[in-house]
């Protein structure tokens, strides 16, 4: 019985390492996908919104994390292969104001990356495009 439980737990853990029914993307066909890393280790994926902002999940970067020691890596196809990639320092982390760590509600985080200079203030708000 105990051996069966251990085997079941191992299978469940292994199943979370891949996307069921998914397939590998063509190399470099998703240039907006990034790896959010801490000390060179992949923490979470993210999406490049523009050259200075990345969207990821708020649970990926705990409030106690020192984001100045984290990077965003662009151009990876496999985490183990670092050829033809670019790394950018994270300047600011802006969690969604409604983010709740217990319920994972509003699990969104904006990361300001790149350029040296003044940090942009975090401000989530509604933008009313086309109004008026």
C-alpha positions as CSV (number, residue, x, y, z in Angstrom):
1,X,0.0,0.0,0.0
2,X,2.7,2.5,1.0
3,X,4.7,1.7,-2.2
4,X,1.5,2.4,-4.3
5,X,1.0,5.8,-2.6
6,X,4.6,6.8,-3.2
7,X,4.4,5.7,-6.9
8,X,1.2,7.7,-7.3
9,X,2.7,10.8,-5.8
10,X,5.8,10.5,-8.1
11,X,3.5,10.1,-11.1
12,X,1.5,13.1,-10.1
13,X,4.6,15.2,-9.6
14,X,6.0,14.1,-13.0
15,X,2.8,14.9,-14.8
16,X,3.0,18.6,-13.8
17,X,6.4,18.9,-15.6
18,X,4.7,18.9,-19.0
19,X,1.6,20.2,-20.7
20,X,-0.8,17.4,-21.4
21,X,-1.5,17.2,-25.1
22,X,1.0,20.0,-25.9
23,X,3.9,19.9,-28.3
24,X,7.2,21.7,-28.5
25,X,7.0,25.1,-30.3
26,X,9.2,25.8,-33.3
27,X,12.4,27.4,-31.9
28,X,12.2,31.1,-31.5
29,X,8.6,31.3,-32.8
30,X,7.4,33.0,-29.6
31,X,9.8,36.0,-29.2
32,X,7.5,37.6,-26.6
33,X,8.0,34.7,-24.1
34,X,10.6,35.3,-21.4
35,X,12.1,33.5,-18.5
36,X,12.0,35.3,-15.1
37,X,15.1,34.2,-13.2
38,X,16.6,34.5,-9.8
39,X,20.4,34.0,-9.6
40,X,20.3,32.3,-13.0
41,X,17.5,29.9,-12.1
42,X,14.2,29.9,-13.9
43,X,11.4,31.0,-11.6
44,X,8.5,31.6,-13.9
45,X,7.6,32.4,-17.5
46,X,6.3,35.8,-18.6
47,X,5.2,37.8,-21.6
48,X,7.0,40.8,-23.0
49,X,4.4,43.5,-23.4
50,X,6.8,46.1,-24.8
51,X,10.6,46.6,-24.5
52,X,10.3,47.8,-20.9
53,X,7.5,45.8,-19.4
54,X,6.9,42.0,-18.7
55,X,3.7,40.4,-17.4
56,X,4.0,37.4,-15.1
57,X,2.2,35.9,-12.1
58,X,2.5,37.7,-8.8
59,X,3.0,34.4,-6.9
60,X,6.3,34.1,-8.8
61,X,8.0,36.9,-7.0
62,X,7.3,37.0,-3.3
63,X,7.1,40.5,-1.6
64,X,10.3,39.8,0.2
65,X,12.3,39.1,-3.0
66,X,15.0,41.5,-4.0
67,X,14.0,42.1,-7.6
68,X,17.2,44.0,-8.3
69,X,18.9,40.6,-8.1
70,X,16.6,39.1,-10.7
71,X,16.6,39.1,-14.4
72,X,14.4,38.6,-17.4
73,X,15.9,36.4,-20.2
74,X,14.6,36.9,-23.7
75,X,15.4,34.5,-26.6
76,X,15.5,31.2,-24.9
77,X,14.1,28.1,-26.5
78,X,15.4,25.7,-23.9
79,X,16.4,26.8,-20.4
80,X,19.7,25.0,-20.7
81,X,20.8,26.7,-23.9
82,X,21.9,30.3,-23.4
83,X,23.0,31.1,-27.0
84,X,21.6,34.2,-28.7
85,X,19.8,35.4,-25.5
86,X,19.6,38.8,-23.8
87,X,19.2,39.3,-20.1
88,X,17.7,42.4,-18.5
89,X,17.7,43.5,-14.9
90,X,14.4,43.9,-13.2
91,X,14.0,47.5,-12.0
92,X,10.5,47.5,-10.4
93,X,7.9,44.9,-9.6
94,X,4.3,46.0,-9.6
95,X,1.8,43.5,-8.2
96,X,-1.9,44.0,-9.1
97,X,-3.5,46.0,-6.2
98,X,-6.1,43.3,-5.8
99,X,-3.6,40.4,-5.6
100,X,-4.5,38.0,-2.7
101,X,-1.8,35.4,-1.9
102,X,-4.3,33.1,-0.2
103,X,-6.9,32.9,-3.0
104,X,-4.5,33.7,-5.9
105,X,-7.1,36.3,-7.1
106,X,-5.6,38.9,-9.4
107,X,-2.3,36.9,-9.7
108,X,-0.7,39.5,-12.0
109,X,2.7,41.2,-11.8
110,X,4.2,43.8,-14.0
111,X,8.0,43.9,-14.1
112,X,9.8,47.0,-15.4
113,X,13.0,45.8,-17.1
114,X,16.0,47.2,-18.9
115,X,17.2,50.7,-19.2
116,X,19.1,52.6,-16.6
117,X,17.3,55.7,-15.4
118,X,14.4,56.7,-13.3
119,X,12.1,53.9,-12.2
120,X,8.5,54.3,-13.4
121,X,6.0,54.5,-10.6
122,X,3.7,51.4,-10.4
123,X,0.2,52.4,-11.3
124,X,-2.6,50.0,-12.2
125,X,-5.7,51.6,-13.5
126,X,-8.4,51.4,-16.1
127,X,-7.5,52.8,-19.4
128,X,-10.5,53.9,-21.5
129,X,-9.3,53.6,-25.1
130,X,-11.6,55.1,-27.7
131,X,-13.8,56.8,-25.2
132,X,-15.3,60.1,-26.1
